[in-house]
Amino acid sequence: MRIRPATPAELPALQDIERAAGSAFRALGMAAIADDEPPALDVLEQFRRAGRAWVACDDGDRPVGYLISEPVDGALHVEQVSVHPDHAHRRMGQALLAHAADRAREEGLTALTLTTFTEIPWNAPYYERLGFRVLDEAELTPGLRKIRAHEAELGLDRWPRVCMRRG
């Protein structure tokens, strides 16, 4: 597996990966999540131009997973990490997170943060296995509070969610 920056031509493939990965939520009664549109191409391009969109590639150098992130309050916040289900269980998500952590350290950022669903096996329980911990309300930075408020506006709080941190 190779991890590298996403190219402009690959951005539609990232959307396809997101759609495929999201389909697993349907079986959990979360059709709204499964049907949610991936980030728009212009949004993905903003992450790419900022140097914050990485892909995990198969042996043919085709993206099969991706991670987008942005600095939030001194940490690198993982906006999205997704792996195509055909390539699941190969530690691609873990490798993408390790890559992001390396980039964060290079930039002097202190940690990785993310928000996620608490009761989905490949969400909070997975991240806990990778060394993330749930932040309590008092530990949330202003930027994380803003992210959580936006998620609530989008209706994501229909299912329990948390902020997590590693680093």
C-alpha positions as a Markdown table, in Angstrom:
| # | Residue | x | y | z |
|---|---|---|---|---|
| 1 | Met | 0.0 | 0.0 | 0.0 |
| 2 | Arg | 1.2 | 3.5 | -0.9 |
| 3 | Ile | 0.0 | 6.7 | 0.7 |
| 4 | Arg | 0.5 | 9.9 | -1.2 |
| 5 | Pro | -1.2 | 13.3 | -1.8 |
| 6 | Ala | -4.4 | 13.1 | -3.9 |
| 7 | Thr | -4.3 | 14.5 | -7.4 |
| 8 | Pro | -7.0 | 16.7 | -8.9 |
| 9 | Ala | -8.0 | 14.0 | -11.3 |
| 10 | Glu | -8.6 | 11.6 | -8.4 |
| 11 | Leu | -11.1 | 13.7 | -6.5 |
| 12 | Pro | -14.2 | 12.0 | -8.2 |
| 13 | Ala | -12.7 | 8.6 | -7.1 |
| 14 | Leu | -12.7 | 9.9 | -3.5 |
| 15 | Gln | -16.4 | 10.6 | -3.8 |
| 16 | Asp | -16.9 | 7.1 | -5.1 |
| 17 | Ile | -14.9 | 5.6 | -2.1 |
| 18 | Glu | -17.1 | 7.7 | 0.3 |
| 19 | Arg | -20.3 | 6.5 | -1.3 |
| 20 | Ala | -19.2 | 2.8 | -1.1 |
| 21 | Ala | -17.9 | 3.1 | 2.4 |
| 22 | Gly | -21.1 | 4.9 | 3.6 |
| 23 | Ser | -23.3 | 2.1 | 2.3 |
| 24 | Ala | -22.5 | 0.0 | 5.4 |
| 25 | Phe | -24.5 | 2.4 | 7.5 |
| 26 | Arg | -27.7 | 1.2 | 5.8 |
| 27 | Ala | -27.6 | -2.2 | 7.5 |
| 28 | Leu | -27.5 | -0.4 | 10.9 |
| 29 | Gly | -30.7 | 1.6 | 10.3 |
| 30 | Met | -28.7 | 4.8 | 9.3 |
| 31 | Ala | -30.0 | 5.3 | 5.8 |
| 32 | Ala | -29.5 | 9.0 | 6.1 |
| 33 | Ile | -25.8 | 8.5 | 6.6 |
| 34 | Ala | -25.6 | 5.9 | 3.8 |
| 35 | Asp | -27.4 | 8.3 | 1.4 |
| 36 | Asp | -25.4 | 11.4 | 2.5 |
| 37 | Glu | -23.5 | 12.9 | -0.4 |
| 38 | Pro | -19.7 | 12.9 | -0.1 |
| 39 | Pro | -17.8 | 16.2 | 0.0 |
| 40 | Ala | -18.2 | 18.2 | -3.2 |
| 41 | Leu | -15.4 | 18.3 | -5.6 |
| 42 | Asp | -14.6 | 22.0 | -4.8 |
| 43 | Val | -14.4 | 21.1 | -1.1 |
| 44 | Leu | -12.1 | 18.2 | -1.8 |
| 45 | Glu | -10.0 | 20.5 | -4.0 |
| 46 | Gln | -9.6 | 22.9 | -1.1 |
| 47 | Phe | -8.3 | 20.2 | 1.1 |
| 48 | Arg | -6.0 | 19.0 | -1.7 |
| 49 | Arg | -4.6 | 22.4 | -2.4 |
| 50 | Ala | -3.9 | 22.9 | 1.3 |
| 51 | Gly | -1.9 | 19.7 | 1.2 |
| 52 | Arg | -4.5 | 17.9 | 3.4 |
| 53 | Ala | -5.9 | 15.2 | 1.2 |
| 54 | Trp | -4.1 | 11.9 | 1.1 |
| 55 | Val | -5.0 | 8.6 | -0.6 |
| 56 | Ala | -4.1 | 5.0 | 0.1 |
| 57 | Cys | -3.5 | 3.2 | -3.2 |
| 58 | Asp | -3.8 | -0.3 | -4.4 |
| 59 | Asp | -1.0 | -2.1 | -6.3 |
| 60 | Gly | -2.1 | -0.3 | -9.5 |
| 61 | Asp | -1.7 | 3.1 | -7.7 |
| 62 | Arg | -5.5 | 3.7 | -7.7 |
| 63 | Pro | -7.0 | 5.3 | -4.6 |
| 64 | Val | -9.0 | 2.9 | -2.5 |
| 65 | Gly | -9.0 | 5.0 | 0.7 |
| 66 | Tyr | -8.6 | 8.6 | 1.6 |
| 67 | Leu | -8.2 | 11.1 | 4.5 |
| 68 | Ile | -8.9 | 14.8 | 4.5 |
| 69 | Ser | -7.9 | 17.0 | 7.5 |
| 70 | Glu | -7.5 | 20.6 | 8.7 |
| 71 | Pro | -5.7 | 22.2 | 11.6 |
| 72 | Val | -8.1 | 23.0 | 14.5 |
| 73 | Asp | -6.9 | 24.6 | 17.7 |
| 74 | Gly | -3.3 | 23.3 | 17.5 |
| 75 | Ala | -4.3 | 19.7 | 16.4 |
| 76 | Leu | -4.8 | 18.1 | 13.0 |
| 77 | His | -8.6 | 17.4 | 12.8 |
| 78 | Val | -9.5 | 14.4 | 10.6 |
| 79 | Glu | -12.5 | 15.6 | 8.7 |
| 80 | Gln | -13.0 | 12.3 | 6.9 |
| 81 | Val | -11.2 | 9.0 | 6.6 |
| 82 | Ser | -12.8 | 6.3 | 4.4 |
| 83 | Val | -11.7 | 3.0 | 2.8 |
| 84 | His | -13.6 | 1.3 | 0.0 |
| 85 | Pro | -15.3 | -1.8 | 1.4 |
| 86 | Asp | -13.6 | -4.0 | -1.2 |
| 87 | His | -10.3 | -3.1 | 0.5 |
| 88 | Ala | -11.4 | -3.1 | 4.2 |
| 89 | His | -9.6 | -5.0 | 6.9 |
| 90 | Arg | -6.1 | -4.3 | 5.4 |
| 91 | Arg | -5.2 | -1.5 | 7.9 |
| 92 | Met | -5.5 | 1.2 | 5.3 |
| 93 | Gly | -7.5 | 3.5 | 7.6 |
| 94 | Gln | -4.8 | 2.9 | 10.3 |
| 95 | Ala | -2.1 | 3.7 | 7.8 |
| 96 | Leu | -3.8 | 6.9 | 6.7 |
| 97 | Leu | -4.2 | 8.0 | 10.3 |
| 98 | Ala | -0.5 | 7.3 | 10.9 |
| 99 | His | 0.4 | 9.3 | 7.8 |
| 100 | Ala | -1.7 | 12.2 | 9.1 |
| 101 | Ala | -0.1 | 12.0 | 12.5 |
| 102 | Asp | 3.3 | 12.2 | 10.9 |
| 103 | Arg | 2.3 | 15.3 | 8.9 |
| 104 | Ala | 0.8 | 16.8 | 12.0 |
| 105 | Arg | 4.1 | 16.4 | 14.0 |
| 106 | Glu | 6.1 | 17.9 | 11.1 |
| 107 | Glu | 3.9 | 21.0 | 11.3 |
| 108 | Gly | 4.2 | 21.2 | 15.1 |
| 109 | Leu | 0.6 | 20.2 | 15.7 |
| 110 | Thr | 0.1 | 18.4 | 19.0 |
| 111 | Ala | -2.4 | 15.7 | 18.2 |
| 112 | Leu | -5.1 | 14.2 | 15.9 |
| 113 | Thr | -8.7 | 14.9 | 16.6 |
| 114 | Leu | -11.9 | 13.6 | 15.0 |
| 115 | Thr | -15.6 | 13.3 | 15.6 |
| 116 | Thr | -17.4 | 10.0 | 15.2 |
| 117 | Phe | -20.4 | 7.9 | 16.1 |
| 118 | Thr | -20.0 | 6.1 | 19.4 |
| 119 | Glu | -21.9 | 2.9 | 18.7 |
| 120 | Ile | -20.6 | 2.0 | 15.3 |
| 121 | Pro | -17.9 | -0.7 | 15.5 |
| 122 | Trp | -15.8 | 0.9 | 12.8 |
| 123 | Asn | -16.1 | 4.3 | 14.4 |
| 124 | Ala | -15.4 | 5.1 | 18.1 |
| 125 | Pro | -14.5 | 1.5 | 19.1 |
| 126 | Tyr | -12.0 | 1.3 | 16.2 |
| 127 | Tyr | -10.4 | 4.6 | 17.0 |
| 128 | Glu | -10.0 | 3.7 | 20.6 |
| 129 | Arg | -8.1 | 0.6 | 19.5 |
| 130 | Leu | -5.8 | 2.9 | 17.6 |
| 131 | Gly | -5.1 | 5.0 | 20.7 |
| 132 | Phe | -7.7 | 7.8 | 20.5 |
| 133 | Arg | -9.7 | 8.7 | 23.6 |
| 134 | Val | -13.1 | 10.3 | 24.0 |
| 135 | Leu | -12.9 | 13.9 | 25.1 |
| 136 | Asp | -15.3 | 15.0 | 27.8 |
| 137 | Glu | -17.2 | 18.3 | 27.4 |
| 138 | Ala | -14.7 | 20.3 | 29.4 |
| 139 | Glu | -11.9 | 19.2 | 27.1 |
| 140 | Leu | -13.5 | 20.4 | 23.9 |
| 141 | Thr | -11.7 | 23.3 | 22.3 |
| 142 | Pro | -13.6 | 26.2 | 20.7 |
| 143 | Gly | -12.9 | 24.7 | 17.2 |
| 144 | Leu | -14.2 | 21.3 | 18.2 |
| 145 | Arg | -17.3 | 22.9 | 19.8 |
| 146 | Lys | -17.9 | 24.6 | 16.5 |
| 147 | Ile | -17.5 | 21.4 | 14.5 |
| 148 | Arg | -19.9 | 19.6 | 16.9 |
| 149 | Ala | -22.5 | 22.4 | 16.6 |
| 150 | His | -22.3 | 22.1 | 12.8 |
| 151 | Glu | -22.8 | 18.4 | 12.9 |
| 152 | Ala | -25.8 | 18.9 | 15.2 |
| 153 | Glu | -27.3 | 21.3 | 12.6 |
| 154 | Leu | -26.8 | 18.6 | 10.0 |
| 155 | Gly | -28.8 | 16.1 | 12.1 |
| 156 | Leu | -25.9 | 13.9 | 12.9 |
| 157 | Asp | -26.8 | 13.9 | 16.6 |
| 158 | Arg | -29.7 | 11.6 | 15.9 |
| 159 | Trp | -27.1 | 9.0 | 16.8 |
| 160 | Pro | -24.6 | 9.4 | 19.7 |
| 161 | Arg | -21.4 | 11.1 | 18.7 |
| 162 | Val | -18.2 | 12.1 | 20.4 |
| 163 | Cys | -15.0 | 14.0 | 19.9 |
| 164 | Met | -11.8 | 12.0 | 20.2 |
| 165 | Arg | -8.1 | 12.8 | 20.4 |
| 166 | Arg | -4.8 | 11.0 | 20.0 |
| 167 | Gly | -1.4 | 12.5 | 20.7 |
